[in-house]
Amino acid sequence: MTTEPILIWGAGAIGGTLGAYWARAGIPVLLVDIVPEHVEACRTTGLAITGPIDNFTQVIPAVTPAELTGTYKRIVLAVKAGATDEAVATLKPHLAPDGYVLSAQNGLNEIAIAAAVGAERTMGCFVNFGADWHGPGEILYGNEGAVVVGEIDGQITPRAIEMHKLLLGFEPKSILTTNIWGYLWGKLSYGAMLFGTALTGDSMSANFADPQRLVVWLALGQEVAAVAAARGVKTLGFGEFDPMVFAPGQPEYPQIETIAWLADYTSKTAKTHSGIWRDLAVRKRKTEVDPQIGIIAALGRETGVPTPAVETLVTLIHDIEDGRRPQSPETLKVLIDRCKSVLTTA
């Protein structure tokens, strides 16, 4: 491995956690973040990782985008999906001609990154560990989770092998895959459900355990799986979450068992609510609903797959963002009723 720093663009929950672990292991890292107070904390008093998994503080070199100079071969992009286009445009001059951008994000951001810097300079990554940015220099690491890396064309390359080795230093069970799109689409099934859990103040586990809400998780899982299948993607999951159980024509009982597993899985983390819920309830800001979930509906239209549950969910999230609806059982009931209608007429 080279001594050139890994540039991590976005030092929040995902980027900050990765950066702290790599820096603690002696791997050169440079954080880039738009929050000056966070940058200052990281490079002076240090970035504190807290929670049930680990507790340590690590001083890490950090700059704002305006302070950054030079070019880098390895850039890990870890900003919110909605900030992808702006971030890539800003980091592009700092990407070495033979370098690449690794998307450590939620969604299908590799599509936008490849369009901006070239497919040959884009690498995919699936991350499912739980973390929250709590303030300047403070990240809660709530639970361990799957980490998968792979080239978007499915090839096993020296740079992918190198990145896999780096990720093994953070998560010993990290996987190097030839089907990164399968993992990314698989997580979209789970991700759509997490957006649904953000419609109320209840925890993720409480949402998944409620029999009255089961219809929502089934409808969302089935719609995402149908769009993926229409695009020729074989979805892959994590733990006992197998998104293929939601594929067209599959029986319902394994789907119900999968939701029961999610209720148990999400009950065993210090991160009780999703980052989407936190965006709405705590940080009072826009979510990633359009680039993460809205894209499912858009790609569904391209392939002729209807996604009424996904479209209703996107509308409800926007309603909460814009103050037209509260996070409440009544808001969730709109989605429940829509999903009941969808599954009845399917």
C-alpha positions in Angstrom: 0.0 0.0 0.0 1.1 3.5 -0.8 1.8 6.1 1.9 -0.4 8.6 0.1 -3.4 9.4 2.4 -6.8 8.0 1.7 -9.0 11.0 1.1 -12.4 10.6 2.8 -14.9 13.2 1.5 -17.6 13.5 4.2 -16.5 12.8 7.7 -19.9 12.0 9.2 -21.2 8.7 10.5 -19.7 6.4 7.8 -16.7 8.4 6.6 -15.7 9.5 10.1 -16.0 6.0 11.5 -13.9 4.5 8.7 -11.3 7.3 9.0 -11.0 6.9 12.7 -10.3 3.2 12.5 -7.9 3.5 9.6 -6.0 6.4 11.3 -5.8 4.4 14.6 -4.2 1.6 12.6 -1.6 3.9 11.3 -3.0 4.2 7.8 -2.6 7.7 6.4 -6.0 9.4 6.1 -7.2 13.0 5.3 -10.7 13.9 6.1 -12.7 16.5 4.1 -15.9 18.0 5.5 -18.0 21.1 5.0 -18.6 21.6 8.8 -15.7 23.8 10.0 -16.3 22.9 13.7 -16.2 19.2 12.9 -13.0 19.6 10.9 -11.3 21.6 13.7 -12.3 19.0 16.3 -11.0 16.1 14.2 -7.6 17.6 13.7 -7.1 19.1 17.2 -8.8 17.4 20.1 -9.7 14.3 17.9 -12.7 12.4 16.6 -14.5 10.5 19.4 -16.0 7.1 18.5 -18.4 6.1 21.2 -21.0 3.4 21.8 -21.3 -0.3 22.6 -18.8 -1.4 19.9 -15.8 0.8 20.8 -14.7 3.9 22.6 -11.7 5.9 21.6 -10.6 9.3 20.4 -8.4 9.7 17.3 -6.7 12.9 16.0 -7.0 12.8 12.2 -5.8 15.4 9.7 -8.8 17.2 8.3 -9.6 20.1 6.0 -12.6 21.9 4.5 -13.0 21.6 0.7 -11.6 25.1 0.4 -8.5 24.2 2.2 -7.8 21.0 0.2 -4.9 20.9 -2.3 -3.3 18.2 -4.4 -4.6 15.0 -6.1 -5.4 11.6 -4.6 -5.7 8.1 -6.0 -8.2 6.9 -3.4 -11.1 9.0 -2.6 -13.9 7.5 -0.3 -17.1 9.5 -0.9 -19.3 9.3 2.3 -21.7 12.2 1.9 -25.5 12.0 2.0 -26.8 10.7 -1.4 -28.4 14.1 -2.1 -25.1 15.8 -1.9 -23.4 13.4 -4.3 -23.5 15.6 -7.5 -22.1 18.7 -5.7 -19.5 16.7 -3.8 -18.2 14.9 -7.0 -18.0 18.2 -8.9 -15.9 19.7 -6.1 -13.6 16.7 -5.6 -13.1 15.9 -9.3 -10.1 18.2 -9.7 -8.5 16.4 -6.7 -8.9 12.9 -8.3 -5.7 11.6 -9.8 -6.0 10.5 -13.5 -5.4 6.9 -12.4 -7.4 7.2 -9.2 -10.9 6.2 -8.2 -13.9 7.2 -6.1 -15.3 4.6 -3.7 -19.0 5.3 -2.9 -19.4 4.4 0.8 -23.0 5.7 0.7 -26.6 4.4 0.6 -28.4 4.1 -2.7 -27.2 3.8 -6.3 -24.8 6.7 -6.3 -22.3 4.8 -8.3 -24.4 5.7 -11.4 -24.0 9.4 -10.8 -20.3 9.1 -9.9 -19.5 7.1 -13.0 -21.3 9.7 -15.1 -19.2 12.5 -13.6 -15.7 10.9 -13.4 -16.0 7.8 -15.6 -17.0 4.2 -14.9 -13.3 3.2 -14.9 -12.7 5.6 -12.0 -15.7 4.4 -9.9 -15.8 1.6 -7.3 -18.9 0.4 -5.4 -19.2 -0.3 -1.7 -22.1 -1.6 0.5 -22.0 -0.6 4.1 -24.5 -1.6 6.7 -23.0 -0.8 10.1 -24.9 1.6 12.3 -23.5 5.0 13.2 -24.7 8.5 13.8 -23.0 11.9 13.7 -23.8 13.5 17.1 -21.9 16.8 16.7 -18.4 18.2 16.0 -15.9 15.5 16.8 -18.5 12.9 18.0 -19.8 9.8 16.3 -21.9 7.0 17.9 -20.9 3.6 16.5 -24.1 1.7 17.3 -23.7 -1.7 15.8 -21.4 -3.7 13.5 -22.7 -4.6 10.1 -21.8 -5.9 6.6 -19.2 -4.2 4.5 -18.8 -5.2 0.8 -16.6 -3.8 -1.9 -16.4 -4.4 -5.6 -15.8 -2.9 -9.0 -19.0 -1.8 -10.8 -18.1 -3.9 -13.8 -17.7 -7.0 -11.7 -13.9 -7.5 -12.2 -11.5 -8.4 -9.5 -8.7 -5.8 -9.8 -5.6 -5.1 -7.8 -7.1 -1.8 -6.5 -10.3 -3.6 -5.4 -8.1 -6.2 -3.6 -6.2 -3.4 -1.9 -9.4 -1.6 -0.8 -10.8 -4.9 0.5 -7.6 -5.4 2.7 -8.1 -1.9 4.0 -11.7 -2.6 4.9 -10.8 -5.8 6.6 -8.9 -3.6 9.1 -12.3 -2.1 10.0 -14.6 -5.0 9.6 -12.9 -8.4 9.6 -15.8 -10.0 7.8 -15.7 -7.5 4.9 -16.4 -9.1 1.5 -14.8 -8.6 -2.0 -17.5 -9.2 -4.6 -18.1 -9.5 -8.3 -21.7 -8.4 -7.9 -21.7 -5.1 -6.0 -24.9 -4.1 -7.8 -26.6 -7.1 -6.2 -25.7 -5.8 -2.7 -26.6 -2.2 -3.5 -30.0 -3.2 -4.8 -30.5 -5.6 -2.0 -29.9 -2.9 0.5 -32.5 -0.7 -1.3 -35.2 -3.2 -0.2 -34.1 -2.6 3.4 -33.5 1.1 2.8 -37.1 1.6 1.5 -38.4 0.0 4.7 -36.2 2.2 6.9 -37.7 5.3 5.2 -41.1 3.8 6.2 -40.0 3.4 9.8 -39.2 7.2 9.9 -42.9 8.1 9.3 -43.5 7.8 13.1 -41.5 8.3 16.2 -41.3 4.6 16.9 -38.0 2.6 16.8 -37.0 0.5 13.8 -37.6 -2.7 15.8 -41.1 -1.5 17.0 -42.0 -0.8 13.4 -40.9 -4.2 12.1 -42.5 -6.1 15.0 -46.0 -4.5 14.6 -48.3 -6.9 12.7 -50.5 -4.0 11.5 -47.5 -2.6 9.6 -46.3 -5.8 8.0 -48.2 -5.0 4.8 -45.9 -1.9 4.3 -42.6 -3.9 4.5 -44.0 -6.6 2.2 -45.1 -4.1 -0.4 -41.9 -2.1 -0.4 -39.7 -5.2 -0.5 -41.7 -6.6 -3.4 -41.6 -3.4 -5.4 -37.8 -2.9 -5.1 -37.2 -6.6 -5.9 -39.5 -6.3 -9.0 -37.5 -3.3 -10.4 -34.2 -5.1 -9.7 -35.4 -8.2 -11.4 -36.6 -6.2 -14.4 -33.1 -4.7 -14.7 -31.5 -8.2 -14.5 -30.0 -7.8 -11.1 -29.7 -10.7 -8.7 -30.0 -9.1 -5.3 -27.9 -10.0 -2.3 -28.4 -9.3 1.4 -26.8 -9.3 4.8 -27.2 -11.6 7.9 -30.5 -13.4 7.4 -31.9 -10.6 5.3 -32.3 -12.1 1.8 -33.9 -9.6 -0.5 -34.5 -12.4 -3.1 -37.4 -13.7 -1.0 -39.3 -10.6 -2.2 -38.7 -11.3 -5.9 -41.7 -11.7 -8.2 -43.5 -15.0 -7.8 -42.0 -15.9 -4.4 -44.2 -17.2 -1.6 -45.1 -14.8 1.2 -44.2 -16.8 4.3 -40.4 -16.4 3.9 -40.9 -12.7 3.5 -42.8 -12.6 6.8 -39.9 -14.5 8.4 -37.5 -12.0 7.0 -39.4 -9.1 8.6 -39.4 -10.9 11.9 -35.6 -11.2 11.7 -35.3 -7.5 11.0 -37.4 -6.8 14.1 -34.9 -8.9 16.1 -31.8 -7.5 14.3 -32.8 -3.9 14.9 -33.6 -4.5 18.6 -29.9 -5.3 19.3 -28.4 -2.0 18.4 -27.7 1.3 20.3 -28.9 3.0 17.1 -32.6 2.5 17.7 -33.8 4.8 14.9 -32.7 5.2 11.4 -30.6 8.1 10.1 -33.7 9.1 8.1 -35.7 9.5 11.3 -32.8 11.5 12.8 -32.7 13.8 9.8 -36.4 14.6 10.2 -36.9 14.5 14.0 -33.5 15.8 15.3 -31.6 17.6 12.6 -34.7 19.0 10.9 -33.3 18.7 7.4 -34.1 17.1 4.1 -33.6 13.4 3.8 -32.0 11.3 1.0 -35.4 10.2 -0.2 -35.1 11.3 -3.8 -31.7 9.9 -4.7 -32.2 6.8 -2.6 -35.8 5.8 -2.9 -37.2 8.1 -5.7 -34.7 6.6 -8.1 -36.4 3.2 -7.6 -39.7 4.6 -9.0 -37.8 6.3 -11.8 -36.0 3.1 -12.8 -39.3 1.3 -12.4 -41.0 3.5 -15.0 -38.1 2.9 -17.4 -38.7 -0.9 -17.2 -42.5 -0.7 -16.9 -42.7 -1.8 -13.3 -45.3 0.1 -11.2 -44.1 1.2 -7.7 -47.2 2.8 -6.0 -46.0 2.0 -2.5 -42.6 3.5 -3.1 -44.1 6.6 -4.7 -46.5 7.1 -1.8 -43.6 6.8 0.7 -41.6 9.4 -1.2 -44.6 11.8 -1.1 -45.1 11.3 2.6 -41.5 11.9 3.4 -41.6 15.1 1.4 -44.8 16.1 3.3 -42.9 15.7 6.6 -39.9 17.6 5.3 -42.1 20.5 4.2 -44.2 20.6 7.3 -47.5 19.4 5.7 -47.6 16.3 7.9 -46.1 15.2 11.3 -44.2 12.1 12.0 -47.2 10.2 13.4 -49.2 7.0 13.2 -51.7 8.9 11.1 -49.1 9.6 8.5 -48.0 6.0 8.5 -51.6 4.9 8.1 -51.7 6.6 4.7 -49.0 4.3 3.6 -50.5 1.2 5.3 -53.8 1.9 3.4 -52.0 2.3 0.1 -50.0 -0.9 0.6 -53.2 -2.8 1.5 -54.7 -1.6 -1.7 -51.6 -2.6 -3.7 -51.3 -6.1 -2.3 -55.1 -6.7 -2.7 -55.0 -5.8 -6.4 -51.7 -7.4 -7.2 
